[in-house]
C-alpha cells in the first residue's frame, strides 16, 4: 500500500522543516564558537597582507644573573652526550624565576656554554649560561601587539594549546560554511541571486589566481 498522494507533500514539508531546524542550530552554534576567532583571523589577515607597510619598533630587554655554585656543579654534571637536550628541572626552574622566558625547550650544549632559545609570538628570547662562571645572560625582544597577533594567526611559536585551538576553530569554520551552503540550497528557490553570488565568490579568486599569479 502506498501513502495517499496528499500526504506526500506534507511528509516532504515536515522533513524539510526538520533539516532546516537542524541546519540553523548547527549554523548558529558553529558561528558562536568561531566568531572571535574569525574576527581575529580576518584582522590579522589584513595586517599580514600589509606587513611591509606597518612599522614595528622592536623593544629589547637584557638581564643577567649568576647561578649558585652548587647548581652550576649540577649543571656541569648533567651535560648530555647530544648537542641538544632540555635543561635539568632545577636549572629550568631557576631560569624561569629570574628571566621572563619559558625554559622547557631544548637547549644547545657546548663545551663552555648552554644556550636556551625561547622564541615566542611577537618576539624572541634567549638565555645563555657560561659553564665556567655560572653567569647567565638573557635577551628578550618584543615587536609589539600587531606582530604578536600576526604570529598567532600563523601559529608561530605559540605552543600546543594554541595549535589545538586552531584545529577546533578550523573545524567550527568548516561546519559553519557547510551548514551555510545547505541553508543557501534550502532558501535558493525564493532567492534567485543565491547561486550567481556563490559563483561570483568562486570566480573572482579563481580569475585572480589564474591571471595575476604566476
Backbone bond lengths (Angstrom), bond angles and torsions (degrees), N, CA, C in turn:
res aa  C-N    CA-C-N  psi(-1)  N-CA   C-N-CA  omega(-1)  CA-C   N-CA-C  phi
1 X - - - 1.453 - - 1.528 109.18 -
2 X 1.311 115.95 136.83 1.449 121.18 178.33 1.519 109.28 -103.13
3 X 1.342 115.37 148.09 1.463 119.59 176.76 1.513 109.35 -64.58
4 X 1.337 117.86 144.17 1.461 120.82 177.36 1.524 110.35 -53.97
5 X 1.333 113.68 147.14 1.460 119.67 -178.53 1.522 111.78 -57.90
6 X 1.325 117.71 -34.60 1.460 122.14 -177.33 1.528 112.12 -66.60
7 X 1.377 115.12 -23.09 1.457 117.86 -178.97 1.527 112.72 -82.86
8 X 1.340 116.59 -19.57 1.466 119.09 -175.69 1.524 113.06 -66.27
9 X 1.345 119.58 -45.65 1.469 118.50 176.77 1.524 112.71 -60.62
10 X 1.346 116.25 -36.78 1.463 119.63 179.67 1.521 110.92 -65.29
11 X 1.354 116.31 -41.09 1.464 120.19 178.53 1.517 111.21 -66.16
12 X 1.334 115.69 -40.46 1.462 119.64 178.74 1.529 110.70 -65.14
13 X 1.339 115.49 -40.29 1.458 120.07 179.84 1.523 110.65 -65.24
14 X 1.334 116.58 -39.58 1.458 120.96 178.87 1.527 110.88 -65.81
15 X 1.343 115.33 -41.09 1.462 119.69 178.86 1.529 111.01 -64.83
16 X 1.323 117.15 -42.92 1.456 121.04 178.26 1.527 111.45 -63.01
17 X 1.335 115.45 -39.02 1.466 119.70 178.98 1.528 110.59 -64.66
18 X 1.334 116.29 -38.13 1.471 120.36 178.93 1.528 110.45 -62.80
19 X 1.347 116.30 -49.36 1.458 119.62 -177.90 1.525 111.79 -68.29
20 X 1.331 115.75 -33.35 1.453 119.56 177.91 1.536 109.81 -64.07
21 X 1.316 115.89 -41.88 1.467 120.85 178.38 1.521 110.88 -64.07
22 X 1.346 116.66 -44.54 1.458 121.07 -179.90 1.531 111.02 -63.47
23 X 1.326 115.89 -44.92 1.458 119.93 -178.87 1.523 111.95 -63.94
24 X 1.335 115.41 -41.52 1.462 118.95 177.36 1.526 110.69 -62.40
25 X 1.339 117.53 -40.71 1.455 121.31 -178.70 1.538 110.74 -63.59
26 X 1.339 116.54 -49.54 1.460 120.31 -179.04 1.530 111.28 -68.43
27 X 1.330 115.84 -31.14 1.466 119.69 179.94 1.520 110.86 -67.37
28 X 1.334 117.03 -46.76 1.458 117.96 -178.14 1.521 111.63 -73.89
29 X 1.339 117.35 -32.34 1.468 119.06 177.44 1.529 111.16 -65.53
30 X 1.324 116.67 -45.48 1.468 119.64 179.87 1.525 111.40 -67.65
31 X 1.339 116.67 -33.83 1.466 118.76 177.80 1.515 110.97 -68.88
32 X 1.341 117.00 -36.57 1.465 120.17 178.21 1.529 110.60 -65.35
33 X 1.348 116.56 -41.90 1.463 120.77 -179.43 1.529 111.29 -66.77
34 X 1.319 116.73 -38.66 1.467 120.28 -172.84 1.526 114.07 -96.92
35 X 1.340 118.37 -1.65 1.465 120.73 -173.21 1.525 112.87 -56.65
36 X 1.334 117.46 -55.53 1.464 120.79 -176.82 1.521 110.00 -64.55
37 X 1.329 116.04 -40.78 1.460 119.37 177.74 1.519 112.08 -62.07
38 X 1.336 116.81 -40.08 1.467 120.43 178.10 1.522 111.26 -62.80
39 X 1.333 116.51 -42.17 1.464 119.83 177.43 1.527 110.67 -62.42
40 X 1.339 115.99 -44.69 1.461 120.23 179.95 1.521 111.22 -61.52
41 X 1.335 116.82 -48.21 1.454 119.96 -175.99 1.534 111.49 -72.69
42 X 1.330 117.58 -28.45 1.464 119.53 175.96 1.525 110.72 -69.32
43 X 1.338 116.74 -45.07 1.462 120.42 -179.66 1.525 110.75 -65.97
44 X 1.335 116.74 -45.94 1.459 119.42 -179.15 1.523 111.60 -71.92
45 X 1.329 118.15 -23.66 1.459 119.35 172.16 1.518 110.31 -62.83
46 X 1.329 116.15 -39.18 1.477 120.58 177.26 1.524 110.76 -68.36
47 X 1.344 117.31 -46.19 1.462 120.01 -177.91 1.527 111.29 -66.66
48 X 1.330 117.83 -34.52 1.468 120.02 176.35 1.519 110.99 -68.27
49 X 1.322 115.87 -37.98 1.462 119.83 -179.95 1.531 111.82 -66.52
50 X 1.345 115.64 -23.74 1.466 120.64 -179.44 1.535 110.75 -118.50
51 X 1.327 115.49 30.94 1.467 119.71 -176.08 1.525 112.08 -59.15
52 X 1.336 116.91 -36.04 1.471 120.00 -178.71 1.525 111.63 -68.67
53 X 1.335 117.66 -22.50 1.464 121.12 -177.91 1.527 112.74 -92.26
54 X 1.336 116.62 -10.83 1.468 120.51 -177.94 1.524 108.33 -103.88
55 X 1.312 115.62 108.81 1.455 119.84 -177.09 1.523 110.80 -78.51
56 X 1.315 115.07 142.53 1.458 121.27 177.25 1.526 108.21 -131.95
57 X 1.320 115.93 133.25 1.461 121.17 178.68 1.529 108.23 -105.25
58 X 1.321 117.28 103.66 1.468 119.65 -178.56 1.527 111.65 -61.38
59 X 1.317 115.65 140.38 1.459 122.01 175.99 1.527 107.45 -110.26
60 X 1.320 116.40 120.94 1.463 121.82 -176.70 1.523 109.24 -108.74
61 X 1.327 116.20 127.16 1.464 122.27 178.71 1.523 108.89 -118.27
62 X 1.312 116.67 126.31 1.461 121.94 179.38 1.523 110.40 -110.93
63 X 1.320 115.45 148.98 1.463 120.88 178.90 1.521 108.92 -151.56
64 X 1.322 115.17 162.07 1.460 119.91 -179.85 1.526 109.40 -148.62
65 X 1.312 115.88 152.70 1.466 122.16 176.90 1.522 107.84 -157.15
66 X 1.318 116.10 159.02 1.468 120.45 179.96 1.524 109.25 -113.06
67 X 1.296 115.78 128.25 1.447 122.56 -178.37 1.535 110.63 -73.32
68 X 1.339 118.91 138.73 1.467 121.26 176.25 1.530 111.10 -58.12
69 X 1.332 117.51 145.31 1.475 120.56 -176.87 1.521 114.01 -55.63
70 X 1.336 116.83 -40.18 1.467 118.60 -178.81 1.530 111.56 -65.46
71 X 1.325 116.55 -37.30 1.465 120.27 178.88 1.523 110.24 -71.70
72 X 1.324 116.74 -35.97 1.456 119.99 177.70 1.527 110.34 -64.02
73 X 1.319 116.24 -40.61 1.465 120.26 177.39 1.520 110.58 -61.28
74 X 1.354 116.05 -43.33 1.471 120.28 178.50 1.518 111.23 -64.57
75 X 1.348 116.68 -35.96 1.466 120.70 179.45 1.533 110.27 -66.61
76 X 1.334 116.49 -42.54 1.461 119.88 178.56 1.519 110.99 -63.13
77 X 1.332 116.03 -38.16 1.469 119.94 -179.81 1.522 112.01 -69.43
78 X 1.344 116.55 -20.19 1.468 120.64 -176.62 1.518 113.11 -95.12
79 X 1.342 117.30 6.64 1.467 119.98 -179.55 1.530 109.35 -57.49
80 X 1.339 117.16 121.32 1.466 120.00 -175.41 1.526 112.02 -82.20
81 X 1.316 114.65 167.88 1.462 119.92 176.08 1.527 110.37 -73.46
82 X 1.316 116.66 -34.05 1.458 121.19 179.77 1.529 110.65 -80.06
83 X 1.327 115.80 160.04 1.459 120.29 179.92 1.523 112.28 -76.35
84 X 1.327 117.32 -22.53 1.459 121.18 -179.95 1.521 110.13 -125.42
85 X 1.334 116.07 131.12 1.460 121.93 178.67 1.524 108.03 -165.49
86 X 1.340 118.53 153.37 1.465 120.41 178.57 1.520 111.54 -66.28
87 X 1.326 115.70 157.88 1.459 120.68 173.72 1.528 109.89 -69.73
88 X 1.323 117.93 150.56 1.468 119.27 170.93 1.524 110.71 -55.83
89 X 1.313 116.51 150.83 1.471 120.82 -174.30 1.518 113.00 -55.42
90 X 1.325 117.13 -45.33 1.465 120.49 -178.11 1.532 111.16 -65.97
91 X 1.324 116.81 -39.12 1.462 120.61 179.23 1.530 110.24 -67.59
92 X 1.340 117.06 -41.97 1.466 120.96 178.29 1.524 110.62 -60.55
93 X 1.345 116.67 -40.85 1.464 120.21 178.93 1.529 110.18 -65.41
94 X 1.328 117.13 -39.73 1.471 121.05 178.46 1.527 110.71 -63.79
95 X 1.303 117.06 -43.12 1.467 121.45 179.39 1.526 110.70 -61.78
96 X 1.335 117.22 -45.12 1.463 120.91 -177.93 1.529 111.93 -68.35
97 X 1.337 117.39 -27.48 1.466 120.55 177.71 1.525 111.93 -71.07
98 X 1.322 116.57 -31.81 1.458 120.79 -172.88 1.524 114.55 -102.42
99 X 1.302 116.85 -19.77 1.465 120.60 -177.91 1.529 109.51 -130.60
100 X 1.331 118.07 146.02 1.472 121.36 -179.48 1.530 112.18 -79.86
101 X 1.330 116.20 61.69 1.466 121.30 -179.03 1.523 109.34 -136.77
102 X 1.320 115.41 161.17 1.451 122.38 170.19 1.522 107.89 -95.24
103 X 1.325 116.23 128.12 1.460 119.92 -174.23 1.525 112.45 -105.21
104 X 1.327 116.69 29.61 1.462 120.39 -177.08 1.523 113.32 -91.33
105 X 1.333 117.54 -12.37 1.464 120.25 -178.27 1.528 110.68 -75.18
106 X 1.316 115.94 167.18 1.456 120.47 176.40 1.522 109.73 -72.81
107 X 1.326 115.55 134.78 1.461 121.31 177.15 1.527 109.46 -93.85
108 X 1.323 114.90 158.56 1.462 121.55 177.22 1.532 107.97 -101.84
109 X 1.334 115.44 118.17 1.464 121.51 -174.25 1.527 110.15 -102.31
110 X 1.330 114.83 135.34 1.465 120.63 172.99 1.527 108.00 -133.38
111 X 1.316 117.11 -177.12 1.462 120.33 -176.33 1.521 112.86 -66.56
112 X 1.324 117.76 -29.50 1.467 120.07 -175.10 1.523 114.79 -121.54
113 X 1.337 117.68 -1.00 1.464 118.77 -175.27 1.528 111.54 -154.91
114 X 1.327 114.40 150.39 1.462 121.70 169.70 1.522 106.83 -115.83
115 X 1.312 116.15 123.37 1.473 121.38 -177.11 1.525 108.16 -114.61
116 X 1.331 116.08 121.40 1.464 121.65 -178.94 1.521 109.85 -110.59
117 X 1.338 118.96 107.71 1.472 120.41 173.93 1.531 109.66 -77.88
118 X 1.312 116.22 139.25 1.472 120.63 -179.82 1.522 110.08 -137.33
119 X 1.337 117.55 64.17 1.465 119.63 179.73 1.523 111.10 -64.61
120 X 1.314 116.26 153.37 1.463 122.03 -177.08 1.525 109.12 -148.49
121 X 1.337 117.61 160.92 1.472 118.77 175.02 1.520 110.51 -60.87
122 X 1.316 116.18 133.03 1.455 120.15 177.09 1.507 115.10 77.31
123 X 1.311 117.31 11.56 1.456 117.99 -179.31 1.513 112.44 178.64
124 X 1.307 114.61 -163.52 1.452 120.77 -178.20 1.524 107.90 -152.03
125 X 1.335 115.91 163.72 1.459 120.11 178.62 1.522 109.09 -162.16
126 X 1.314 115.51 156.43 1.453 120.72 175.02 1.520 109.94 -156.44
127 X 1.321 114.18 156.98 1.457 121.98 175.10 1.519 107.53 -132.50
128 X 1.330 116.73 132.19 1.464 121.89 177.48 1.523 108.56 -120.35
129 X 1.330 116.91 132.33 1.463 122.46 -179.13 1.526 108.56 -117.78
130 X 1.318 115.50 121.47 1.463 121.41 178.03 1.532 108.22 -79.01
131 X 1.328 117.68 119.76 1.458 121.36 -176.94 1.526 113.05 -73.57
132 X 1.323 117.36 -15.50 1.458 119.76 179.07 1.526 111.79 -84.53
133 X 1.332 116.37 -40.51 1.471 120.45 -174.20 1.532 113.75 -108.86
134 X 1.342 116.70 -19.36 1.461 119.74 -175.95 1.508 113.54 81.40
135 X 1.334 116.95 5.12 1.464 119.61 179.23 1.528 110.02 -75.53
136 X 1.312 115.79 130.32 1.461 122.04 178.83 1.522 109.01 -113.69
137 X 1.306 115.85 129.97 1.464 121.38 177.39 1.520 108.69 -119.96
138 X 1.307 114.63 148.40 1.461 120.55 -176.80 1.515 110.61 -136.64
139 X 1.315 115.29 147.56 1.465 121.35 174.23 1.527 108.28 -137.75
140 X 1.319 115.90 125.58 1.468 122.13 -179.72 1.519 108.13 -120.24
141 X 1.327 116.60 126.44 1.460 122.21 -179.66 1.522 109.66 -114.65
142 X 1.325 116.12 128.38 1.465 121.83 176.46 1.525 109.17 -117.87
143 X 1.338 116.19 130.71 1.467 120.42 -179.09 1.528 112.40 -106.56
144 X 1.313 117.76 11.58 1.460 120.68 174.36 1.520 113.78 97.61
145 X 1.352 114.61 172.41 1.454 121.64 -174.56 1.520 112.99 -68.32
146 X 1.311 117.86 -35.81 1.470 119.23 -179.36 1.521 109.85 -64.93
147 X 1.326 115.97 -43.62 1.463 119.81 177.06 1.524 111.08 -63.60
148 X 1.329 115.68 -38.24 1.472 120.55 177.93 1.523 110.91 -60.94
149 X 1.327 117.23 -48.59 1.464 121.12 -179.39 1.527 111.13 -67.92
150 X 1.332 117.21 -36.30 1.467 120.06 176.90 1.530 111.03 -61.79
151 X 1.323 116.31 -40.53 1.466 119.39 179.10 1.527 111.37 -68.91
152 X 1.335 117.49 -33.44 1.469 119.60 174.19 1.525 109.83 -63.60
153 X 1.324 117.02 -39.14 1.467 121.44 177.56 1.524 110.22 -57.90
154 X 1.334 116.66 -42.07 1.460 121.50 -177.73 1.522 113.02 -86.00
155 X 1.331 117.13 -8.96 1.460 120.28 -175.60 1.518 112.29 69.77
156 X 1.318 117.39 25.15 1.466 121.86 -176.08 1.521 111.19 -80.02
157 X 1.322 116.25 120.49 1.466 122.85 176.08 1.529 112.30 51.79
158 X 1.327 116.33 38.39 1.462 119.86 -174.32 1.524 113.91 -107.45
159 X 1.328 117.58 -2.31 1.461 119.39 173.56 1.514 114.76 87.05
160 X 1.324 114.46 170.24 1.467 121.03 -175.58 1.515 114.33 -68.93
161 X 1.339 117.42 -36.29 1.468 119.88 -178.61 1.525 110.75 -63.61
162 X 1.343 116.65 -43.17 1.467 119.50 178.78 1.521 110.99 -68.27
163 X 1.322 117.27 -35.88 1.463 120.80 176.67 1.528 110.59 -61.16
164 X 1.340 116.33 -40.86 1.465 120.46 177.12 1.519 110.69 -64.81
165 X 1.343 116.82 -40.75 1.462 119.99 177.43 1.529 111.21 -59.21
166 X 1.331 116.59 -43.14 1.463 119.98 -179.98 1.525 110.51 -60.80
167 X 1.339 117.36 -40.46 1.466 120.53 178.40 1.531 110.98 -62.93
168 X 1.338 116.32 -45.60 1.475 120.38 179.93 1.527 109.60 -65.09
169 X 1.328 116.43 -42.88 1.459 121.34 179.53 1.530 110.99 -61.99
170 X 1.338 116.82 -43.32 1.468 120.63 179.93 1.533 110.38 -63.20
171 X 1.330 117.06 -40.10 1.466 120.12 178.40 1.532 110.91 -65.40
172 X 1.348 116.43 -41.52 1.474 120.05 178.21 1.521 110.67 -62.58
173 X 1.333 117.06 -39.43 1.473 120.66 177.73 1.523 110.74 -65.39
174 X 1.335 116.39 -37.28 1.458 120.10 178.22 1.526 111.03 -64.30
175 X 1.327 116.08 -43.98 1.469 119.96 177.04 1.520 110.13 -62.68
176 X 1.321 116.67 -42.54 1.466 121.90 179.15 1.523 111.29 -59.45
177 X 1.348 116.41 -43.81 1.465 120.75 -178.13 1.528 111.71 -71.05
178 X 1.334 117.21 -43.76 1.467 120.35 -177.07 1.521 111.07 -67.80
179 X 1.346 116.90 -43.88 1.471 118.89 178.10 1.528 110.52 -66.04
180 X 1.342 116.56 -34.21 1.460 119.31 175.29 1.514 111.87 -63.26
181 X 1.343 116.54 -38.19 1.457 120.63 178.69 1.533 111.22 -63.91
182 X 1.320 116.26 -43.22 1.474 119.08 178.53 1.521 111.66 -67.91
183 X 1.337 116.82 -35.34 1.463 119.28 176.30 1.527 110.84 -65.44
184 X 1.331 116.80 -37.45 1.456 120.07 174.57 1.530 110.49 -60.24
185 X 1.326 115.27 -41.52 1.465 119.59 179.05 1.525 111.27 -61.61
186 X 1.325 116.74 -44.39 1.462 120.57 -177.81 1.525 112.34 -67.40
187 X 1.338 116.77 -31.16 1.464 120.02 -177.26 1.528 113.06 -98.59
188 X 1.332 116.90 -4.28 1.466 119.74 -172.30 1.530 113.55 -65.07
189 X 1.347 117.04 -26.99 1.462 119.31 -178.70 1.524 111.40 -63.01
190 X 1.335 117.02 -30.83 1.464 121.40 -178.87 1.528 112.14 -98.08
191 X 1.338 115.97 -6.34 1.466 120.00 -178.76 1.522 108.06 -129.54
192 X 1.303 116.54 91.69 1.456 121.33 -171.56 1.524 113.63 -67.53
193 X 1.320 117.11 -20.64 1.463 119.30 -179.15 1.526 113.28 -82.27
194 X 1.347 116.87 -1.30 1.466 120.50 -174.97 1.516 112.43 -56.26
195 X 1.342 116.55 -61.06 1.466 119.45 -173.06 1.522 113.40 -72.40
196 X 1.346 119.71 -33.93 1.474 117.64 171.75 1.526 112.76 -58.71
197 X 1.349 117.41 -38.97 1.455 120.10 178.71 1.523 111.64 -69.25
198 X 1.340 116.31 -40.14 1.470 119.75 176.44 1.532 110.08 -62.81
199 X 1.332 115.64 -43.13 1.463 119.73 178.27 1.524 111.94 -62.67
200 X 1.343 115.87 -36.95 1.461 120.19 178.17 1.529 110.51 -65.81
201 X 1.329 115.46 -38.43 1.458 119.53 178.35 1.514 112.35 -64.30
202 X 1.327 117.29 -26.40 1.461 121.56 175.22 1.518 111.34 -85.75
203 X 1.315 117.13 -40.82 1.461 121.37 -173.30 1.525 112.28 -68.39
204 X 1.339 117.55 -39.37 1.469 119.72 -176.14 1.531 112.08 -62.03
205 X 1.359 119.64 -54.79 1.471 117.58 179.09 1.515 113.12 -65.66
206 X 1.350 117.23 -32.81 1.462 119.58 178.33 1.526 110.65 -64.87
207 X 1.332 116.92 -41.34 1.466 120.56 179.33 1.523 111.39 -66.98
208 X 1.337 116.99 -41.54 1.469 120.06 179.08 1.519 110.22 -63.19
209 X 1.345 115.91 -44.54 1.464 120.11 -179.07 1.535 111.07 -64.10
210 X 1.332 116.46 -37.65 1.457 120.05 -177.49 1.518 112.53 -75.22
211 X 1.334 116.70 -39.93 1.464 120.66 -172.65 1.519 112.82 -89.64
212 X 1.326 117.44 -42.38 1.453 119.97 -169.08 1.524 114.65 -103.56
213 X 1.327 118.43 -14.91 1.470 120.14 -178.16 1.521 108.41 -104.50
214 X 1.320 116.33 122.53 1.459 121.00 -178.23 1.524 109.76 -127.87
